[in-house]
Amino acid sequence: MHDDDEPVGRIIGRREALILLGAAGATLTVAGSPVASATDTSGGPEVCALDCVVKPEQMEGPYFVDRRLNRSDIRTDPSTGRPSEGTALTLNFTVQSVRPGQCTPLPNAMVDIWQCDAFGLYSDIPSQGSSGRRFLRGYQNTNTEGKAQFITILPGWYTGRTLHIHIKIRTTGANGRPYEFTSQLYFTTQFGAAYLRTQPYARKGPADTTNNRDSIYLRGGAQMVLNPVASGSGYSADFAIGLDLTNTQVGQPD
């Protein structure tokens, strides 16, 4: 059994994605692959690009702590300045508003991420003995292009869960009310197994749960897989998230 709680939101279907994208010439493939492509030849609003598609919400889990730590590099514990052990991972997010026929950058959205360390420990969780610590947590507001960047580490694992990173985006919905999107980011099984064989992760050994055995991943996780590339001594990954700001069910607080 894992320690996360109930799921929220839903997985977008093929037909609904086509309706939402609504652009002539759009194409759709299976989850986890490129999902949309369109070309704007009219000089009008920017239309949906290859990676602009509504993403599925997933459960928040019990380890979200809203400390409002405004920082890009989340590796350190502010109280000590000591960084978490692990391989560096730079995450480059692009947040977009998806409407029929077009996608537009979403500025000033609060993007929050949190994760466990290389040994499966979350900060600021009394049951884990980490009260008052703040490592591997933080938020950034998107810029005018809808972009936000974080420097973190590749996550470790804990019993019952595949490797993952949590993300929450808070903005304003089309109805003028607060809008909150929560989900989780994953890695391919091959990439995860490879880095878990390196230090410091190897001290804990291979994960006891992979993507195809994780009940949360199986409900939309294939649309939330990162594809890191080598960058310096670590990795970098770009990830675009499209939000349907008219969907009040998804936008409800978690």
C-alpha positions as protocol buffer text, in pm:
chain_id: "A"
residue {
  index: 1
  type: MET
  ca { x: 0 y: 0 z: 0 }
}
residue {
  index: 2
  type: HIS
  ca { x: 113 y: 356 z: -63 }
}
residue {
  index: 3
  type: ASP
  ca { x: 62 y: 663 z: 154 }
}
residue {
  index: 4
  type: ASP
  ca { x: -107 y: 893 z: -98 }
}
residue {
  index: 5
  type: ASP
  ca { x: -478 y: 969 z: -71 }
}
residue {
  index: 6
  type: GLU
  ca { x: -774 y: 983 z: -307 }
}
residue {
  index: 7
  type: PRO
  ca { x: -747 y: 1084 z: -676 }
}
residue {
  index: 8
  type: VAL
  ca { x: -884 y: 1410 z: -811 }
}
residue {
  index: 9
  type: GLY
  ca { x: -974 y: 1528 z: -1160 }
}
residue {
  index: 10
  type: ARG
  ca { x: -997 y: 1299 z: -1459 }
}
residue {
  index: 11
  type: ILE
  ca { x: -811 y: 1180 z: -1765 }
}
residue {
  index: 12
  type: ILE
  ca { x: -894 y: 1358 z: -2087 }
}
residue {
  index: 13
  type: GLY
  ca { x: -1020 y: 1129 z: -2363 }
}
residue {
  index: 14
  type: ARG
  ca { x: -930 y: 1124 z: -2732 }
}
residue {
  index: 15
  type: ARG
  ca { x: -1258 y: 1275 z: -2851 }
}
residue {
  index: 16
  type: GLU
  ca { x: -1259 y: 1546 z: -2584 }
}
residue {
  index: 17
  type: ALA
  ca { x: -900 y: 1641 z: -2661 }
}
residue {
  index: 18
  type: LEU
  ca { x: -986 y: 1689 z: -3027 }
}
residue {
  index: 19
  type: ILE
  ca { x: -1286 y: 1903 z: -2937 }
}
residue {
  index: 20
  type: LEU
  ca { x: -1083 y: 2111 z: -2693 }
}
residue {
  index: 21
  type: LEU
  ca { x: -794 y: 2160 z: -2931 }
}
residue {
  index: 22
  type: GLY
  ca { x: -1043 y: 2236 z: -3207 }
}
residue {
  index: 23
  type: ALA
  ca { x: -786 y: 2324 z: -3472 }
}
residue {
  index: 24
  type: ALA
  ca { x: -812 y: 2205 z: -3828 }
}
residue {
  index: 25
  type: GLY
  ca { x: -537 y: 1960 z: -3906 }
}
residue {
  index: 26
  type: ALA
  ca { x: -479 y: 1866 z: -3540 }
}
residue {
  index: 27
  type: THR
  ca { x: -355 y: 1514 z: -3479 }
}
residue {
  index: 28
  type: LEU
  ca { x: -378 y: 1297 z: -3170 }
}
residue {
  index: 29
  type: THR
  ca { x: -183 y: 989 z: -3070 }
}
residue {
  index: 30
  type: VAL
  ca { x: -174 y: 770 z: -2763 }
}
residue {
  index: 31
  type: ALA
  ca { x: -112 y: 906 z: -2414 }
}
residue {
  index: 32
  type: GLY
  ca { x: 253 y: 978 z: -2350 }
}
residue {
  index: 33
  type: SER
  ca { x: 321 y: 1059 z: -2717 }
}
residue {
  index: 34
  type: PRO
  ca { x: 285 y: 1392 z: -2900 }
}
residue {
  index: 35
  type: VAL
  ca { x: -81 y: 1477 z: -2883 }
}
residue {
  index: 36
  type: ALA
  ca { x: -155 y: 1778 z: -3095 }
}
residue {
  index: 37
  type: SER
  ca { x: -24 y: 1966 z: -3392 }
}
residue {
  index: 38
  type: ALA
  ca { x: -165 y: 2268 z: -3572 }
}
residue {
  index: 39
  type: THR
  ca { x: -43 y: 2554 z: -3785 }
}
residue {
  index: 40
  type: ASP
  ca { x: -166 y: 2913 z: -3774 }
}
residue {
  index: 41
  type: THR
  ca { x: -155 y: 3058 z: -4125 }
}
residue {
  index: 42
  type: SER
  ca { x: -388 y: 3348 z: -4058 }
}
residue {
  index: 43
  type: GLY
  ca { x: -164 y: 3560 z: -3838 }
}
residue {
  index: 44
  type: GLY
  ca { x: -426 y: 3527 z: -3562 }
}
residue {
  index: 45
  type: PRO
  ca { x: -387 y: 3401 z: -3204 }
}
residue {
  index: 46
  type: GLU
  ca { x: -131 y: 3133 z: -3136 }
}
residue {
  index: 47
  type: VAL
  ca { x: -289 y: 2792 z: -3189 }
}
residue {
  index: 48
  type: CYS
  ca { x: -219 y: 2470 z: -3009 }
}
residue {
  index: 49
  type: ALA
  ca { x: 136 y: 2350 z: -3052 }
}
residue {
  index: 50
  type: LEU
  ca { x: 270 y: 1997 z: -3036 }
}
residue {
  index: 51
  type: ASP
  ca { x: 288 y: 1988 z: -2657 }
}
residue {
  index: 52
  type: CYS
  ca { x: -12 y: 2204 z: -2570 }
}
residue {
  index: 53
  type: VAL
  ca { x: -286 y: 1976 z: -2444 }
}
residue {
  index: 54
  type: VAL
  ca { x: -491 y: 1958 z: -2128 }
}
residue {
  index: 55
  type: LYS
  ca { x: -313 y: 1738 z: -1872 }
}
residue {
  index: 56
  type: PRO
  ca { x: -484 y: 1509 z: -1619 }
}
residue {
  index: 57
  type: GLU
  ca { x: -504 y: 1596 z: -1253 }
}
residue {
  index: 58
  type: GLN
  ca { x: -384 y: 1342 z: -999 }
}
residue {
  index: 59
  type: MET
  ca { x: -403 y: 1324 z: -622 }
}
residue {
  index: 60
  type: GLU
  ca { x: -227 y: 1575 z: -401 }
}
residue {
  index: 61
  type: GLY
  ca { x: -116 y: 1317 z: -147 }
}
residue {
  index: 62
  type: PRO
  ca { x: -51 y: 1378 z: 223 }
}
residue {
  index: 63
  type: TYR
  ca { x: 285 y: 1554 z: 191 }
}
residue {
  index: 64
  type: PHE
  ca { x: 192 y: 1897 z: 54 }
}
residue {
  index: 65
  type: VAL
  ca { x: 287 y: 2173 z: 299 }
}
residue {
  index: 66
  type: ASP
  ca { x: 201 y: 2527 z: 188 }
}
residue {
  index: 67
  type: ARG
  ca { x: 510 y: 2712 z: 316 }
}
residue {
  index: 68
  type: ARG
  ca { x: 519 y: 2962 z: 24 }
}
residue {
  index: 69
  type: LEU
  ca { x: 893 y: 2921 z: -36 }
}
residue {
  index: 70
  type: ASN
  ca { x: 957 y: 3146 z: -334 }
}
residue {
  index: 71
  type: ARG
  ca { x: 1272 y: 2998 z: -486 }
}
residue {
  index: 72
  type: SER
  ca { x: 1394 y: 2834 z: -804 }
}
residue {
  index: 73
  type: ASP
  ca { x: 1661 y: 2611 z: -649 }
}
residue {
  index: 74
  type: ILE
  ca { x: 1474 y: 2391 z: -401 }
}
residue {
  index: 75
  type: ARG
  ca { x: 1760 y: 2159 z: -310 }
}
residue {
  index: 76
  type: THR
  ca { x: 1865 y: 2324 z: 15 }
}
residue {
  index: 77
  type: ASP
  ca { x: 1711 y: 2336 z: 359 }
}
residue {
  index: 78
  type: PRO
  ca { x: 1683 y: 2713 z: 432 }
}
residue {
  index: 79
  type: SER
  ca { x: 1762 y: 2660 z: 800 }
}
residue {
  index: 80
  type: THR
  ca { x: 2100 y: 2502 z: 732 }
}
residue {
  index: 81
  type: GLY
  ca { x: 2184 y: 2589 z: 370 }
}
residue {
  index: 82
  type: ARG
  ca { x: 2280 y: 2226 z: 319 }
}
residue {
  index: 83
  type: PRO
  ca { x: 2172 y: 2079 z: -18 }
}
residue {
  index: 84
  type: SER
  ca { x: 2000 y: 1743 z: -50 }
}
residue {
  index: 85
  type: GLU
  ca { x: 2214 y: 1462 z: -186 }
}
residue {
  index: 86
  type: GLY
  ca { x: 2129 y: 1353 z: -538 }
}
residue {
  index: 87
  type: THR
  ca { x: 2171 y: 1411 z: -909 }
}
residue {
  index: 88
  type: ALA
  ca { x: 2068 y: 1760 z: -1019 }
}
residue {
  index: 89
  type: LEU
  ca { x: 1753 y: 1797 z: -1230 }
}
residue {
  index: 90
  type: THR
  ca { x: 1649 y: 2126 z: -1392 }
}
residue {
  index: 91
  type: LEU
  ca { x: 1276 y: 2145 z: -1469 }
}
residue {
  index: 92
  type: ASN
  ca { x: 1160 y: 2396 z: -1731 }
}
residue {
  index: 93
  type: PHE
  ca { x: 783 y: 2435 z: -1724 }
}
residue {
  index: 94
  type: THR
  ca { x: 561 y: 2610 z: -1977 }
}
residue {
  index: 95
  type: VAL
  ca { x: 208 y: 2670 z: -1849 }
}
residue {
  index: 96
  type: GLN
  ca { x: -59 y: 2747 z: -2107 }
}
residue {
  index: 97
  type: SER
  ca { x: -429 y: 2820 z: -2116 }
}
residue {
  index: 98
  type: VAL
  ca { x: -602 y: 2587 z: -2361 }
}
residue {
  index: 99
  type: ARG
  ca { x: -912 y: 2707 z: -2540 }
}
residue {
  index: 100
  type: PRO
  ca { x: -1082 y: 2574 z: -2855 }
}
residue {
  index: 101
  type: GLY
  ca { x: -840 y: 2635 z: -3138 }
}
residue {
  index: 102
  type: GLN
  ca { x: -566 y: 2812 z: -2946 }
}
residue {
  index: 103
  type: CYS
  ca { x: -320 y: 2804 z: -2660 }
}
residue {
  index: 104
  type: THR
  ca { x: -181 y: 3111 z: -2487 }
}
residue {
  index: 105
  type: PRO
  ca { x: 95 y: 3146 z: -2227 }
}
residue {
  index: 106
  type: LEU
  ca { x: -37 y: 3176 z: -1873 }
}
residue {
  index: 107
  type: PRO
  ca { x: 160 y: 3443 z: -1682 }
}
residue {
  index: 108
  type: ASN
  ca { x: 175 y: 3488 z: -1304 }
}
residue {
  index: 109
  type: ALA
  ca { x: 55 y: 3137 z: -1223 }
}
residue {
  index: 110
  type: MET
  ca { x: 201 y: 2996 z: -900 }
}
residue {
  index: 111
  type: VAL
  ca { x: 380 y: 2670 z: -974 }
}
residue {
  index: 112
  type: ASP
  ca { x: 459 y: 2466 z: -662 }
}
residue {
  index: 113
  type: ILE
  ca { x: 665 y: 2146 z: -659 }
}
residue {
  index: 114
  type: TRP
  ca { x: 755 y: 1908 z: -377 }
}
residue {
  index: 115
  type: GLN
  ca { x: 916 y: 1566 z: -364 }
}
residue {
  index: 116
  type: CYS
  ca { x: 1102 y: 1316 z: -148 }
}
residue {
  index: 117
  type: ASP
  ca { x: 1480 y: 1310 z: -122 }
}
residue {
  index: 118
  type: ALA
  ca { x: 1712 y: 1040 z: -255 }
}
residue {
  index: 119
  type: PHE
  ca { x: 1610 y: 808 z: 30 }
}
residue {
  index: 120
  type: GLY
  ca { x: 1231 y: 856 z: 18 }
}
residue {
  index: 121
  type: LEU
  ca { x: 1201 y: 1125 z: 289 }
}
residue {
  index: 122
  type: TYR
  ca { x: 980 y: 1436 z: 261 }
}
residue {
  index: 123
  type: SER
  ca { x: 1061 y: 1751 z: 455 }
}
residue {
  index: 124
  type: ASP
  ca { x: 834 y: 1904 z: 719 }
}
residue {
  index: 125
  type: ILE
  ca { x: 643 y: 1582 z: 790 }
}
residue {
  index: 126
  type: PRO
  ca { x: 617 y: 1501 z: 1165 }
}
residue {
  index: 127
  type: SER
  ca { x: 562 y: 1128 z: 1107 }
}
residue {
  index: 128
  type: GLN
  ca { x: 891 y: 1117 z: 916 }
}
residue {
  index: 129
  type: GLY
  ca { x: 1085 y: 1312 z: 1179 }
}
residue {
  index: 130
  type: SER
  ca { x: 1145 y: 1604 z: 942 }
}
residue {
  index: 131
  type: SER
  ca { x: 937 y: 1877 z: 1111 }
}
residue {
  index: 132
  type: GLY
  ca { x: 1064 y: 2228 z: 1045 }
}
residue {
  index: 133
  type: ARG
  ca { x: 1286 y: 2127 z: 755 }
}
residue {
  index: 134
  type: ARG
  ca { x: 1214 y: 2273 z: 411 }
}
residue {
  index: 135
  type: PHE
  ca { x: 1423 y: 2085 z: 156 }
}
residue {
  index: 136
  type: LEU
  ca { x: 1284 y: 1996 z: -187 }
}
residue {
  index: 137
  type: ARG
  ca { x: 990 y: 2236 z: -167 }
}
residue {
  index: 138
  type: GLY
  ca { x: 930 y: 2568 z: -339 }
}
residue {
  index: 139
  type: TYR
  ca { x: 730 y: 2771 z: -588 }
}
residue {
  index: 140
  type: GLN
  ca { x: 785 y: 3008 z: -877 }
}
residue {
  index: 141
  type: ASN
  ca { x: 544 y: 3239 z: -1058 }
}
residue {
  index: 142
  type: THR
  ca { x: 535 y: 3199 z: -1435 }
}
residue {
  index: 143
  type: ASN
  ca { x: 672 y: 3486 z: -1643 }
}
residue {
  index: 144
  type: THR
  ca { x: 497 y: 3658 z: -1934 }
}
residue {
  index: 145
  type: GLU
  ca { x: 573 y: 3353 z: -2152 }
}
residue {
  index: 146
  type: GLY
  ca { x: 418 y: 3116 z: -1900 }
}
residue {
  index: 147
  type: LYS
  ca { x: 758 y: 2975 z: -1803 }
}
residue {
  index: 148
  type: ALA
  ca { x: 895 y: 2873 z: -1463 }
}
residue {
  index: 149
  type: GLN
  ca { x: 1220 y: 2693 z: -1381 }
}
residue {
  index: 150
  type: PHE
  ca { x: 1326 y: 2481 z: -1085 }
}
residue {
  index: 151
  type: ILE
  ca { x: 1651 y: 2315 z: -989 }
}
residue {
  index: 152
  type: THR
  ca { x: 1595 y: 2001 z: -784 }
}
residue {
  index: 153
  type: ILE
  ca { x: 1728 y: 1645 z: -771 }
}
residue {
  index: 154
  type: LEU
  ca { x: 1608 y: 1320 z: -919 }
}
residue {
  index: 155
  type: PRO
  ca { x: 1372 y: 1179 z: -654 }
}
residue {
  index: 156
  type: GLY
  ca { x: 1421 y: 863 z: -455 }
}
residue {
  index: 157
  type: TRP
  ca { x: 1144 y: 617 z: -380 }
}
residue {
  index: 158
  type: TYR
  ca { x: 933 y: 492 z: -92 }
}
residue {
  index: 159
  type: THR
  ca { x: 721 y: 184 z: -46 }
}
residue {
  index: 160
  type: GLY
  ca { x: 427 y: 142 z: -282 }
}
residue {
  index: 161
  type: ARG
  ca { x: 502 y: 435 z: -515 }
}
residue {
  index: 162
  type: THR
  ca { x: 690 y: 468 z: -838 }
}
residue {
  index: 163
  type: LEU
  ca { x: 938 y: 756 z: -878 }
}
residue {
  index: 164
  type: HIS
  ca { x: 751 y: 1086 z: -894 }
}
residue {
  index: 165
  type: ILE
  ca { x: 749 y: 1462 z: -830 }
}
residue {
  index: 166
  type: HIS
  ca { x: 439 y: 1653 z: -719 }
}
residue {
  index: 167
  type: ILE
  ca { x: 321 y: 1972 z: -887 }
}
residue {
  index: 168
  type: LYS
  ca { x: 46 y: 2221 z: -805 }
}
residue {
  index: 169
  type: ILE
  ca { x: -49 y: 2524 z: -1017 }
}
residue {
  index: 170
  type: ARG
  ca { x: -265 y: 2802 z: -875 }
}
residue {
  index: 171
  type: THR
  ca { x: -414 y: 3074 z: -1092 }
}
residue {
  index: 172
  type: THR
  ca { x: -754 y: 3232 z: -1170 }
}
residue {
  index: 173
  type: GLY
  ca { x: -1021 y: 3041 z: -1360 }
}
residue {
  index: 174
  type: ALA
  ca { x: -1232 y: 3169 z: -1646 }
}
residue {
  index: 175
  type: ASN
  ca { x: -1507 y: 3241 z: -1390 }
}
residue {
  index: 176
  type: GLY
  ca { x: -1278 y: 3476 z: -1196 }
}
residue {
  index: 177
  type: ARG
  ca { x: -1242 y: 3239 z: -902 }
}
residue {
  index: 178
  type: PRO
  ca { x: -925 y: 3070 z: -772 }
}
residue {
  index: 179
  type: TYR
  ca { x: -823 y: 2774 z: -987 }
}
residue {
  index: 180
  type: GLU
  ca { x: -601 y: 2492 z: -863 }
}
residue {
  index: 181
  type: PHE
  ca { x: -446 y: 2213 z: -1071 }
}
residue {
  index: 182
  type: THR
  ca { x: -258 y: 1931 z: -897 }
}
residue {
  index: 183
  type: SER
  ca { x: -77 y: 1639 z: -1054 }
}
residue {
  index: 184
  type: GLN
  ca { x: 241 y: 1427 z: -1047 }
}
residue {
  index: 185
  type: LEU
  ca { x: 540 y: 1395 z: -1281 }
}
residue {
  index: 186
  type: TYR
  ca { x: 705 y: 1063 z: -1365 }
}
residue {
  index: 187
  type: PHE
  ca { x: 1003 y: 903 z: -1539 }
}
residue {
  index: 188
  type: THR
  ca { x: 1029 y: 609 z: -1774 }
}
residue {
  index: 189
  type: THR
  ca { x: 1097 y: 280 z: -1597 }
}
residue {
  index: 190
  type: GLN
  ca { x: 1429 y: 245 z: -1780 }
}
residue {
  index: 191
  type: PHE
  ca { x: 1554 y: 591 z: -1684 }
}
residue {
  index: 192
  type: GLY
  ca { x: 1450 y: 544 z: -1321 }
}
residue {
  index: 193
  type: ALA
  ca { x: 1614 y: 205 z: -1288 }
}
residue {
  index: 194
  type: ALA
  ca { x: 1937 y: 341 z: -1436 }
}
residue {
  index: 195
  type: TYR
  ca { x: 1978 y: 635 z: -1200 }
}
residue {
  index: 196
  type: LEU
  ca { x: 1877 y: 430 z: -896 }
}
residue {
  index: 197
  type: ARG
  ca { x: 2191 y: 226 z: -960 }
}
residue {
  index: 198
  type: THR
  ca { x: 2404 y: 539 z: -905 }
}
residue {
  index: 199
  type: GLN
  ca { x: 2498 y: 703 z: -575 }
}
residue {
  index: 200
  type: PRO
  ca { x: 2346 y: 808 z: -344 }
}
residue {
  index: 201
  type: TYR
  ca { x: 2034 y: 623 z: -463 }
}
residue {
  index: 202
  type: ALA
  ca { x: 2204 y: 283 z: -478 }
}
residue {
  index: 203
  type: ARG
  ca { x: 2230 y: 280 z: -98 }
}
residue {
  index: 204
  type: LYS
  ca { x: 1857 y: 209 z: -85 }
}
residue {
  index: 205
  type: GLY
  ca { x: 1847 y: -26 z: -381 }
}
residue {
  index: 206
  type: PRO
  ca { x: 1592 y: -62 z: -662 }
}
residue {
  index: 207
  type: ALA
  ca { x: 1237 y: 70 z: -620 }
}
residue {
  index: 208
  type: ASP
  ca { x: 976 y: -179 z: -504 }
}
residue {
  index: 209
  type: THR
  ca { x: 715 y: -28 z: -737 }
}
residue {
  index: 210
  type: THR
  ca { x: 746 y: 68 z: -1103 }
}
residue {
  index: 211
  type: ASN
  ca { x: 508 y: 263 z: -1328 }
}
residue {
  index: 212
  type: ASN
  ca { x: 309 y: -40 z: -1441 }
}
residue {
  index: 213
  type: ARG
  ca { x: 244 y: -141 z: -1078 }
}
residue {
  index: 214
  type: ASP
  ca { x: 157 y: 204 z: -942 }
}
residue {
  index: 215
  type: SER
  ca { x: -221 y: 255 z: -925 }
}
residue {
  index: 216
  type: ILE
  ca { x: -185 y: 633 z: -937 }
}
residue {
  index: 217
  type: TYR
  ca { x: 43 y: 631 z: -1240 }
}
residue {
  index: 218
  type: LEU
  ca { x: -200 y: 399 z: -1421 }
}
residue {
  index: 219
  type: ARG
  ca { x: -469 y: 672 z: -1403 }
}
residue {
  index: 220
  type: GLY
  ca { x: -319 y: 923 z: -1644 }
}
residue {
  index: 221
  type: GLY
  ca { x: 48 y: 911 z: -1550 }
}
residue {
  index: 222
  type: ALA
  ca { x: 157 y: 828 z: -1905 }
}
residue {
  index: 223
  type: GLN
  ca { x: 62 y: 1187 z: -1996 }
}
residue {
  index: 224
  type: MET
  ca { x: 288 y: 1323 z: -1721 }
}
residue {
  index: 225
  type: VAL
  ca { x: 619 y: 1153 z: -1804 }
}
residue {
  index: 226
  type: LEU
  ca { x: 935 y: 1363 z: -1810 }
}
residue {
  index: 227
  type: ASN
  ca { x: 1207 y: 1302 z: -2068 }
}
residue {
  index: 228
  type: PRO
  ca { x: 1529 y: 1428 z: -1907 }
}
residue {
  index: 229
  type: VAL
  ca { x: 1841 y: 1487 z: -2116 }
}
residue {
  index: 230
  type: ALA
  ca { x: 2197 y: 1503 z: -1987 }
}
residue {
  index: 231
  type: SER
  ca { x: 2301 y: 1855 z: -1886 }
}
residue {
  index: 232
  type: GLY
  ca { x: 2637 y: 1913 z: -1721 }
}
residue {
  index: 233
  type: SER
  ca { x: 2667 y: 1680 z: -1424 }
}
residue {
  index: 234
  type: GLY
  ca { x: 2290 y: 1631 z: -1408 }
}
residue {
  index: 235
  type: TYR
  ca { x: 1979 y: 1640 z: -1625 }
}
residue {
  index: 236
  type: SER
  ca { x: 1731 y: 1887 z: -1769 }
}
residue {
  index: 237
  type: ALA
  ca { x: 1368 y: 1833 z: -1871 }
}
residue {
  index: 238
  type: ASP
  ca { x: 1114 y: 2056 z: -2047 }
}
residue {
  index: 239
  type: PHE
  ca { x: 747 y: 2003 z: -1974 }
}
residue {
  index: 240
  type: ALA
  ca { x: 440 y: 2190 z: -2100 }
}
residue {
  index: 241
  type: ILE
  ca { x: 114 y: 2188 z: -1906 }
}
residue {
  index: 242
  type: GLY
  ca { x: -210 y: 2300 z: -2065 }
}
residue {
  index: 243
  type: LEU
  ca { x: -495 y: 2407 z: -1837 }
}
residue {
  index: 244
  type: ASP
  ca { x: -863 y: 2431 z: -1928 }
}
residue {
  index: 245
  type: LEU
  ca { x: -954 y: 2728 z: -1709 }
}
residue {
  index: 246
  type: THR
  ca { x: -1325 y: 2678 z: -1781 }
}
residue {
  index: 247
  type: ASN
  ca { x: -1324 y: 2340 z: -1604 }
}
residue {
  index: 248
  type: THR
  ca { x: -1450 y: 2433 z: -1259 }
}
residue {
  index: 249
  type: GLN
  ca { x: -1435 y: 2071 z: -1136 }
}
residue {
  index: 250
  type: VAL
  ca { x: -1060 y: 2052 z: -1192 }
}
residue {
  index: 251
  type: GLY
  ca { x: -1014 y: 2405 z: -1064 }
}
residue {
  index: 252
  type: GLN
  ca { x: -1160 y: 2336 z: -720 }
}
residue {
  index: 253
  type: PRO
  ca { x: -914 y: 2345 z: -427 }
}
residue {
  index: 254
  type: ASP
  ca { x: -767 y: 2007 z: -341 }
}
